[in-house]
Amino acid sequence: MSEKPILPPLPEGFKEEMRGLPGIDQDALLRALDTPSSVGVRLNSRKPMSLLFEEAETVRWCPQGKWLVSRPKFTLMPQFHAGAFYVQDPSSMIHRTIINRLADRPVTVLDFCAAPGGKTTSALDALPDGSVMIANEYEPSRVGALKENIIKWGYPGVAVTNADTKQFRTLENQIDIAIVDAPCSGEGMMRKEPVARTQWSQGLVRQCAALQWEIISNAVRTLKPGGYLVYSTCTFNQTENEEILLRTRDELGMQPVDLHLPEEWGLGASLADIPAVRFMPHITRGEGLFVGVMRKDGISGTLPERPLRSKPSRQSILPGADLILEPEGYVLERNGNTINAVPHKLATLLSCMPRTKTVLAGVELGEIKGKDFIPSAALALSMALKRGVYPEIEVSLSDALAFLRREPLCLPEGTPKGFILVCFEGLPLGWVKNIGSRANNLYPQSWRIRS
């Protein structure tokens, strides 16, 4: 278990609110909020790694999830920086199972409140290959962490945007699955984050509910007929949970979806006449979480083909591009000296919202500098990279940590000159450029570990 943080007392108004929840053992819930939180990791199924965490107990509702008995120093684990696993509360891992049940074919997904990326990467891990996602975050200060986590997870069909949710109205009837992990009053985080206790008030609950309704209204508009809304909060009260779903049914015409999750998982049920799942820390090993799924009426269609702006040929943008990534399915775009590879379906979506700020589109391949092409860290970590095109070196743990600290590496004798892919246990970490007398470490300065 993780160390228990120093927490202020639970707000009295919150205690009274919890005592009003029907069918809940309020005293047990309040006691549980003063106990240590669980530690969990979720493995990246597209980046298989060594036997790390093999002995850890598997999370019942997520086969890729692991409960840990203690919290290791994740920053000193190269697999973490390679995107082979994500540190996540076990409750939130339910999103992987839910998305896996909803997506039985390649789909288009819009995650409206994506930072820092835990539920976003859960969804990506569950999506069939060929699916694309827009991961949006409204708060500019949170976009950087989201972008980094998406890049390290390595799935190529993702765009990261920084926009108000109303800007996505231009995608009306084009999205298969909309994910709204809504900003909330944070009651479910009260044993983990002191600020969740100090900021709580009935006014905050009402304010959050108003914002949640605004986001949901915009999200439902983007859905195709037959599309799904996955709504979640990390709070307990019905105002932000069941009442929001009931409004979505009664005012927007969405139909509730019962996922029929196994009883042996021990998950809490909805407190109203609408199917949903409640993770309560006195019942399950995880933080507080509420999740419900709604379906838009109608028969689902296909994304209409919208003509993309005329683009130069791939070879004119980046000669040899087909050597470093799969040749089919990508549009190459040049922004200044930076080259991006964007899946066709994702490029079509982005073309529908030209005024939306996009901070990542597909895979950033690298930069053109004079006659040279310098591959990016994103390309090294992406599953779109054709392995074997660039020379690779396998490094020890100590050398991997030195590389991640952006320190110089001593390359094995006979290493060819040029760009070399640095790997740990077969997982790419990034690039060095071997110029003979030394190797320049190209790991991003902003990502380097400082411990």
Residue pairs with C-beta under 8 A, 6 or more apart in sequence:
1 36
1 37
1 38
1 39
1 69
1 70
2 36
2 37
2 38
2 39
2 70
2 71
3 36
3 71
4 35
4 36
5 192
5 193
5 194
6 194
7 34
7 190
7 191
7 194
7 197
8 194
8 197
8 198
9 197
10 30
10 33
10 34
10 190
10 197
11 197
11 200
11 201
13 200
13 201
13 202
14 187
14 190
14 197
14 200
15 26
15 30
17 202
17 236
17 237
18 24
18 26
18 29
18 30
18 236
19 26
21 236
21 237
21 238
21 271
22 271
23 271
24 271
24 280
25 282
28 282
29 236
29 280
29 281
29 282
31 282
32 191
32 280
32 281
32 282
33 190
33 191
33 281
34 191
35 191
35 281
36 191
37 89
37 191
37 192
37 281
37 287
38 67
38 89
38 90
38 285
38 286
38 287
39 67
39 68
39 69
39 70
39 71
39 87
40 59
40 65
40 66
40 67
40 68
40 87
40 88
40 89
40 90
40 93
40 286
41 53
41 56
41 65
41 66
41 68
41 85
41 86
41 87
41 88
42 59
42 62
42 64
42 65
42 66
42 85
42 86
42 88
42 93
42 96
42 121
42 122
42 125
43 49
43 53
43 64
43 65
43 66
43 84
43 85
44 64
44 83
44 84
44 85
44 86
44 121
44 125
44 153
44 154
45 64
45 125
46 125
46 154
46 155
46 383
47 82
47 83
47 84
47 154
47 383
47 427
48 84
49 79
49 82
49 84
49 85
49 425
49 426
49 427
50 79
50 425
52 77
52 79
52 84
52 85
53 66
53 68
53 85
56 66
56 67
56 68
56 69
57 66
57 67
58 65
58 66
58 67
59 65
59 66
59 67
59 90
59 93
60 264
60 265
60 266
61 93
61 94
61 97
61 261
61 265
61 267
62 90
62 93
62 94
62 96
62 97
62 122
64 93
64 96
64 125
65 88
65 90
65 93
65 96
67 90
67 285
73 451
74 80
74 87
75 449
75 451
76 401
76 449
76 451
78 397
78 400
78 401
78 404
78 424
78 425
78 427
78 429
79 85
79 424
79 425
79 427
80 87
81 152
81 404
81 429
81 447
81 449
82 152
82 381
82 424
82 427
82 428
82 429
83 151
83 152
83 153
83 154
83 381
84 427
86 117
86 118
86 121
86 122
86 149
86 153
88 118
88 122
89 118
89 286
89 287
89 289
90 284
90 285
90 286
91 188
91 279
91 284
91 286
91 287
91 288
91 289
92 118
92 119
92 122
92 286
92 287
92 289
93 122
94 267
94 277
94 279
94 289
94 291
95 119
95 122
95 123
95 126
95 179
95 181
95 230
95 232
95 291
96 122
96 123
96 125
96 126
97 126
97 261
98 126
98 230
98 259
98 291
98 293
99 109
99 122
99 123
99 126
99 127
99 177
99 179
99 230
100 126
101 259
102 177
102 228
102 230
102 293
103 109
103 126
103 127
103 128
103 131
103 176
103 177
104 128
105 128
106 127
106 128
106 129
106 130
106 131
107 127
107 128
107 131
107 176
107 177
108 131
108 132
108 133
108 174
108 175
108 176
108 177
108 303
108 345
108 349
109 123
109 127
109 131
109 132
109 133
109 134
109 175
109 176
109 177
109 178
109 179
110 133
110 134
110 136
110 168
110 171
110 175
110 177
110 178
110 179
110 219
110 222
111 119
111 120
111 123
111 133
111 134
111 135
111 136
111 179
111 181
112 136
112 165
112 168
112 178
112 179
112 180
112 181
112 215
112 218
112 219
113 136
113 137
113 138
113 179
113 180
113 181
113 182
113 183
113 215
114 120
114 135
114 136
114 137
114 146
114 160
114 179
114 181
115 137
115 139
115 142
115 143
115 145
115 146
116 142
116 145
116 146
116 149
117 135
117 145
117 146
117 149
117 150
117 153
119 179
119 181
119 232
120 133
120 135
120 146
120 149
120 150
120 179
121 149
121 150
121 153
123 133
123 177
123 179
124 133
124 153
124 155
124 158
125 153
127 133
127 155
130 157
130 345
131 157
132 157
132 158
132 159
132 343
132 345
132 346
132 349
133 155
133 157
133 158
133 159
134 158
134 159
134 160
134 161
134 168
134 346
134 349
134 350
135 146
135 150
135 158
135 159
135 160
135 161
136 160
136 161
136 162
136 163
136 165
136 168
137 143
137 146
137 160
137 161
137 162
138 162
138 163
138 164
138 165
140 162
143 160
143 162
143 359
144 446
146 160
147 160
147 359
147 360
148 446
148 447
150 158
150 160
150 360
151 360
151 364
151 377
151 378
151 381
151 382
152 381
154 381
154 382
154 383
155 383
156 341
156 343
156 362
156 363
156 382
156 383
156 384
157 343
157 345
157 346
157 362
158 346
158 360
158 362
159 342
159 346
159 349
159 350
159 358
159 360
159 361
159 362
160 358
160 359
160 360
161 356
161 357
161 358
161 359
162 357
162 359
163 353
163 356
163 357
165 214
165 215
165 218
165 219
166 214
166 218
167 353
167 355
167 356
168 218
168 219
168 221
168 222
168 353
168 356
169 218
169 221
169 222
170 352
170 353
171 222
171 349
171 352
171 353
172 221
172 222
173 222
173 223
173 224
173 225
173 301
174 222
174 224
174 303
174 304
174 349
174 352
175 222
175 223
175 224
175 227
176 223
176 224
176 227
176 228
176 300
177 227
177 228
177 229
177 230
178 219
178 220
178 222
178 223
178 227
178 228
178 229
178 230
179 230
180 212
180 215
180 216
180 219
180 229
180 230
180 231
180 232
181 232
181 233
182 208
182 211
182 212
182 215
182 216
182 231
182 232
182 233
182 240
183 208
183 211
183 212
184 208
184 212
184 233
184 234
184 235
184 240
185 196
185 200
185 204
185 205
185 208
185 235
185 237
185 240
186 193
186 195
186 196
186 199
186 200
186 234
186 235
187 196
187 200
187 234
187 235
187 236
187 237
187 288
188 233
188 234
188 235
188 236
188 279
188 281
188 287
188 288
188 289
188 290
189 196
189 234
189 287
189 288
190 196
190 197
190 200
190 288
191 281
191 287
192 287
205 235
205 237
205 239
205 240
206 239
208 235
208 240
209 239
209 240
209 243
209 244
212 233
212 240
212 244
213 244
213 247
216 229
216 231
216 244
216 248
216 252
217 252
219 229
220 229
220 248
220 252
220 254
220 296
223 229
223 296
224 296
224 298
224 300
224 301
225 296
225 297
225 298
225 299
225 300
225 301
226 295
226 296
226 297
226 298
226 299
226 300
226 301
227 295
227 296
227 300
228 257
228 293
228 294
228 295
228 296
229 248
229 254
229 293
229 294
229 295
229 296
230 291
230 292
230 293
231 244
231 245
231 248
231 291
231 292
231 293
231 294
232 289
232 290
232 291
232 292
233 240
233 241
233 289
233 290
234 287
234 288
234 289
234 290
235 241
235 288
235 290
236 278
236 280
236 288
236 290
238 271
238 272
240 290
241 271
241 276
241 278
241 290
241 292
242 270
242 271
242 272
242 274
242 276
243 272
245 256
245 272
245 274
245 276
245 292
245 294
246 272
246 274
248 254
248 294
249 255
249 256
249 274
249 294
253 296
253 297
254 294
254 295
254 296
254 297
255 294
255 295
255 296
255 297
256 274
256 275
256 292
256 293
256 294
256 295
257 275
257 293
257 294
257 295
258 275
259 275
259 277
259 293
261 267
261 277
266 283
266 284
267 277
267 278
267 279
267 283
267 284
268 277
268 278
268 279
268 280
268 283
268 284
269 276
269 277
269 278
270 276
270 277
270 278
270 292
271 278
274 292
275 292
275 293
276 290
276 291
276 292
277 289
277 290
277 291
277 292
278 289
278 290
279 286
279 287
279 288
279 289
279 290
279 291
280 288
281 287
281 288
303 345
303 348
303 349
305 348
306 348
306 351
306 352
308 331
308 344
308 347
308 348
308 351
309 351
311 317
311 331
311 332
311 333
312 334
314 321
314 322
314 330
314 332
315 321
315 322
317 332
317 333
317 334
317 339
318 332
318 334
318 339
318 365
318 368
318 373
320 373
321 332
321 339
321 341
321 365
323 386
323 389
324 365
324 375
324 379
324 385
324 386
324 389
324 390
325 341
325 363
325 365
325 379
325 382
325 384
325 385
325 386
326 384
326 386
329 343
329 344
330 341
330 342
330 343
330 344
330 362
330 363
330 384
331 341
331 342
331 343
331 344
331 347
332 339
332 340
332 341
332 342
332 365
333 339
333 340
333 341
333 342
333 347
333 361
334 340
334 368
337 367
337 368
337 369
338 364
338 366
338 367
338 376
339 364
339 365
339 366
339 367
339 368
339 373
340 361
340 362
340 363
340 364
340 365
341 362
341 363
341 365
341 384
342 350
342 361
342 362
342 363
343 362
346 361
346 362
347 361
347 362
350 356
350 358
350 361
363 378
363 379
363 382
363 384
364 376
364 378
364 379
365 375
365 376
365 378
365 379
366 373
366 374
366 375
366 376
366 379
367 373
367 374
367 376
368 374
374 419
374 442
375 390
375 419
375 431
377 430
377 431
377 442
377 443
377 444
377 447
379 385
380 421
380 428
380 429
380 430
380 431
381 428
381 429
381 430
385 428
390 418
390 419
390 420
390 421
391 415
391 416
391 418
391 419
391 420
391 421
392 420
392 421
392 422
392 423
392 428
393 411
393 412
393 415
393 420
393 421
393 422
393 423
394 423
394 424
394 425
394 426
395 403
395 409
395 422
395 423
395 424
395 429
397 424
399 409
399 410
400 422
400 424
400 429
401 449
402 408
402 409
403 409
403 422
403 429
403 430
403 432
403 441
403 443
404 429
404 443
404 447
404 448
404 449
405 448
405 449
405 450
406 441
406 443
406 445
406 448
407 441
408 438
408 439
408 441
409 422
409 432
409 439
409 441
410 439
411 420
411 432
411 434
411 439
415 434
415 439
416 434
417 434
417 435
417 436
418 433
418 434
419 431
419 432
419 433
419 434
419 442
420 431
420 432
420 433
420 434
420 439
421 428
421 430
421 431
422 428
422 429
422 430
422 431
422 432
423 429
429 443
430 442
430 443
430 444
431 442
431 443
432 439
432 440
432 441
432 442
433 439
433 440
433 442
